[in-house]
Structures are given as C-alpha cells and as structure tokens.
Amino acid sequence: MSANPAAAKSVEVPMRVLSGVQPSGRPHIGNYFGAMRQNVELSRSSDAFIFIANYHAMTSIRDRKVLAEYTDGLARDYLALGLDAERSAFYRQSDVPEVCELAWILTTVTPMGLLERCVSYKDKVEKGIPADHGLFAYPVLMAADILIVKSTTVPVGADQKQHVEVARDIAIKFNNTHGNIFPLPNERILPEVAAVPGVDGQKMSKSYGNTIEPFEDEKSLRKKVMAIKTDSKGVAEAKDPETCNLFALFKLFAAPQERDSMAARYRAGGLGYGDVKKRLADLILEHFADARKRRAALTADEVETALRNGAEKARKVARATMQEVRRAVGLS
C-alpha cells in the first residue's frame, strides 16, 4: 500500500519512538503481555513518546464518566507498572490540541481511496460499530499523532501495521504538496505474543468479558482464576499441558523450573486442576505485587503531574512542528 518513498525526500531527524494506547476498558493480563510491558521498557528512553489515546477512544465510548475513568485508570496502571514519566513524554492525547489541528490539515491531502482500503474500518463496521466519520478518519488522526512529534518508529502489533503505512503515505503526500516537513515513519512490529486465553478458553478480551485484571482486588482475581475453564479429566488421569488453557496462563508467570515441573505432573497424573489454579492465582499476585502496592499509593496529584509534564514535553515539539506546517501551507 505504501507510496514510493523516492517520491519524497526523507527529513533527517533523530530516532524517536511513539506508542499510543486506547483507554477502552480496564487493562487485562493479555494487554500486559501484548503491549504494556513493552511500553514500560520504551519509557526508559528520553526519545520515547507514549500517550493515552482518549480522542481515539471516543469512536467507541460515548459516556464522559466512563472515558474519564478509563483514562485515569490507564495512567495509574502504567505508572504503577514502572513507566518512567521523567525520562519519556507520557501524556493524554487531548492535552496536545495541536494534534487535532494537524489532523484537519492532513485530511486535505489524504485521498479517500486510501482510507476506504483500510481493513480495520471495514472490520469494525462488520462488528456493528456505527460507521461514523470518526471511525472512518481514525487513520488520519493516528497519522497526526505520529507526525506531530516527528516520530520515526512506531511499535505496533501486526493488526496495526496498515495504519502506520497510511501515516507514511500521508506524510509523503504532504511533503510532495507543501515541502519536506515530516520524516517518514516506520513500523516496528512487536514480537508476536501467543494469544492469552481468558477464563472461558477464548482469547482474553474485554469484548468477551473473560478477563483477569492485574489490579483488581485479590478476592475477585482469585475467583476468576478458580473459574478458568478446563476439561473434565479427574485427578488421577494424565493430562496434556500443551492443550490446557490453564497451563497456557500458568507458564506465563511460572519460572522455567516450576513450569517444567508442573508439566511433568500434568503428564504423570494425580494432579487436580484446582491445585494448579490456586498456584496460578498466587503467581499472578506475586508478579504484580510491587505494582499493586505502587498503584494503591498513587495520589491524584502525582498522576496529574506526570501527565501534565509529559504533555508539556510533547507540546514543545508539537508547537514547533505546527509552526512549520502552518508556514508551509500558508496559514501563518
């Protein structure tokens, strides 16, 4: 899909990484292994821009209280997990209003056919999400997020690869029309993580209501773990760990030695699923113990200060970008 990069000269800028996360619900273990821990690692670089995409979330969340709750909760979760808000720029998308101005300017050079070919739009409409302009123009806003801070690298899952290609195409189109302003972003495909099963055996997803959340209260977490779906084999029977949803979760948290030992007990027989579930609950709570303590201790002022400081870092870059853009298109 990407246009020929030779059509536009590349703008030389230092490597800068950008990652956005939608506050579309309470993060679960699948989200943690899928992207959250990678973003925490990214935050240890001073060239990392990590934002909470609350404008994007408005395509699916129309309740202001819910959106505010999920946005605040996601910020707390990241800070508790160890995101370095001092070294990186960690901010709410809505605290950088230049993004919306740039999104409009980018729409004026974005071909309709480019957006009509986006797979994610078609998929979401087929799933019953209303086909409004926000959903259709989602890739343009994503392009503005990427280009406003002149990011060069965007870590994404394979399902988001097309959106980064669209941002690249839009950057090329703008540069060819108005002059070289934007570097051409490249996607960095995150390592493929095996689908984390939910309590019902399907892929863990907010949509299925089958999640286990790292920060939910201990009683609720243990109850969910004890409800994980297994087969009907009795204690005495040998079991196959490779086909067991419970073991798939267990091995995410167990050390290699304990993982291998548990697999051997599965195959030997004499092991009840209840014992595995109790140990899994302990392991999850142990894994997130420090983060849970940090989250409980975070104050509203600490969270707000981290986001405000991050937004100021991002806006410093965004303002400079918009000065160039406005001058290039004739608005200043």
N, C-alpha and C positions, 0 to 999 in steps of 0.2 A: 504493500500500500504506500510506503514512504516515497515521497518525491525524490528526484535525483539530487543528492547533496551538492553535486557540482554546480547546480543551478544557482546556488548562493554561497558566497564566501563565508567561512566559519569565523565567528567572532572569538578571539582568543581571550579566555578568562581562566582563572584558577579553577581547579576541580571543586565543585560544590554539589553536595548531595541534598536532595529534598525528598521527604516522605510525608504523606498525609493519611490520616486515619479518620474515618467517619464515626461520629458518636451515635450510632444507630441502635444501640442497646447496651446492656451490661456485658463487658468482655468475658469470654469463657476460656477454658483451657485450650481449645482449638485456636482461638485468636492469639493466645500467648505463644504457642509453638509456631504458629503461622507467620506472625509479623512483629508482635510486640517486643519479644526479646531481641530481635534484630534491630529494631528502632532504638532500644536502650543502648545497644552497642554503638550504633551510629552517633548517638548523642555525645559520645566521648570525644568527638572531633569538633573543632571550632568552625569547620565549614559545613556543618550539618544544620539543615532547616527542617524541623519536624512540627507539623501543625495539626490541629484538630479541625477537621473539615465540616464545620457546622453549617456553612452555606450549602454544601452538597447534601447534607442530611435533610435539608428542607424539601427535597424531592420525595421523601417518604414519611417524614414526621411533620405533622401539622399542629401538634399540641405544644404550645410555648413552654409549659411547665416540664413536659417530658424532654423536650430538646435541651432545656437548661440543665435539667437533672443529669442527662446522659453526658453532656459536655463537661460539666463539673466532675462527674464520676470518672470519666476517661482521663481527665487531667490528674486526678488523685491517684488513679491506678498507675499511670506512667511514672509519676514522681515516687510512688511507693516502691515500684519495681527497680528504681535506681536510675531513672533518666537524669542525665546531667544537664540541668537547666542553666548552669553557669557557663559551660563551655559551648553548648549549642544554642540555637534560637528555637525555643519551644513556645508556640503561640496558638491562639484561636484565629482561625481564618477571618472571622468577622472583625477582628481588631486591626486588620490591614485592609482598609477600604479601597486602597489603590488597586487591589485585585479585581474588583467589580468594574472599575473604570477601564482597566486594560482588557477585561473580558469583552466589553462592548466594542472597543476599538478592534480587537481581533475578529469579532464577528463580521466586520465589514470586509475582511479579506478571506473569510472561510467559505469555501464552496459548499453549497447544500449537499452535493453528491458525496462529499467527504463524510458528512455527519450521517447521511442516510445509509452508508455502508457499515456503520458501527454496530457490531454484533450485540453489545451489551444492551443497547436501547431496544432492539428487537426482542431480546430475551426477557427483559423486564416487562415489556408490554404484553408479551405472551403469558406472563405470570400474573397478569391482572393489574399491574401498576398503571395508573392513569397516564395516557400519552400526552403530557403537557410540555410546554416549551422548555421548562427547567430540565426535564429528563432528556429531551432531545439535544439541548445545548450543553449538557453536562460536560462533554469533552472540551468545549471551548473554555469553560470555567477552569477545568483541570489544566488546560494549556496556560491560562493566565497564572495559576498557582505556580507552575513550573518556570515560566518565563519571567515573571515579575522579579524574582530574585536571581535570575540568570543561572539557574541550576544546570549542571552539565550531566548529572547522573541521577536517575530516578529508580530506586529499588522497588520492584513490583512483582506480584505473582503473575504467572503466565496468562491469567484471565484479564489482566490489566495492560498487557503489552501493547494492544492496539491503541489504547488511549495515549500512550507515550509516542507512538508513531504518528498519531494525529497531531499532537503538540509539535512534533518535529516538522510535519508538513505545513502547519500554520506558521511556524517560525520562518520557514523557507519562503512561504508566500509573502509574509510581511517584509522580510528582508529584501526580496526582489522588487516589492512595490515601493517601499519607503526608505530603503537603505539598510545597511548592516547594523542592527541593534542587538539581536539576540544570538547567543551561542545555540548550536543545535543539540538538544538534549538526547541522551541515550538511555535506554532502559537497562537496568541490571536485574536480571531475573533472579528472584530469591531462590535459594535451594529448595527443591521440591520436598515438601513435608508430607509424609503419608497421612491420609485423612484420619483425623482423630475421631474415633467413634463416640457417639453420645450414649446416654443411658439406655436408649432403645435399640442400639446397634446400627442406626443410620449415622451418617456423617454429623458430627456435632454442629448444630446451627441454631441460632436464635429463632429462625423461622419454624423449626420443628419442635421447639420447646423442650429439647432434650439435653440441655447444657449443664455443666458443672462449672461454677464460677470461682476463681481463685480467692475472691474476697467476700464470699457470702459467709454467713455465720456458721460456726462449726456444726451445730446440730443439723442445719439444713444440708450442709455439704455431706455429712455422713449418711444422712437419709437418702440422698440421691445416689451415692456410691452403692449403698446396700440394695438399691432398686435396679442396678445395672442388669440388663437382660443377658441371660446365659441359657445354655441348653439344659435338658432335663436329666443329664447323667448324674448318677448317685455318687456318694463319697468314695466308695470302693472302686469305681470304674476308672480306667485310664482315660485321660483327656488330651486333646491336641491343642497345645498353646498357640499354634500358628493360626488357628481358625477361631480363636476365642476373643471376643470383643473386650472382655475384662482384662485379659492378658495384654492386649494391644495398649490399653491405658496403663497397666502396671509397668510395662517396660519403659514407658516414657519417664518414669520417676525413680525406678529402682537402679541401684548401682549394678554394673555388669555382673559381679559375682552373685548378688542376690537374684538378679534376673535369670541367670543360668540355673541357679539352684531351684528357683520356683518352676522353671520349665521342666526340669528333671522330675520334680514332684508331680507335676501335671501328668507326665507320661507314665509314672510308676503306679498311679492310683493311690487311694487313701487320702486324697485331699478334697476338702469341701470348698465350694465357691465362696461360702460365707467367710472362711478364713482369709481368702485372697482379698475379698472386698474390705475387710477390716484393716488389713495391712496396707491396701491401696489408699484408704482414707488417711491413715497415719502418714504415709509417704507424701501425699499431696499437702497436708497441713505442715509437715516438716519443710517441704520445698519452699513454701511461701511464708514460712513463719516470720522471718525478718521483715518481709514486705508487708505482711498483715499488721505487724506492730507499727511500722512507719506510717501506714495509711491511717491507722486509728489515731496517731499522734498529730497528723497534719491539721493545721488550722486553715480556716477560710482565707485569712490574710496571707499565709505562706503560699497557698495555691495561686491566689490572685497576683501576688507579687511576681511569682515565677512566670506567669503568662504575660503580664504587662511588660516585664523586662524583655521577654522573648519577642513580643510584638514590636517593641521599640527597635530591637536589633533588625527585625525583618523590615520594618517601615523605613529605616535608614537606607536600606538597599532599594526598597520599592520606590521611594520618593525619587531617588537618583535615576532609576530606570524610567519612571514616568516623565521626568524632565526630558530625557532623550526621546521618548516616544512622542510626547506632545509636540516637541520641536520638529520631529521627523514628519509628522502628519499634518502640521500646520495649525495646531491648536494653541500655540503659545507665541 
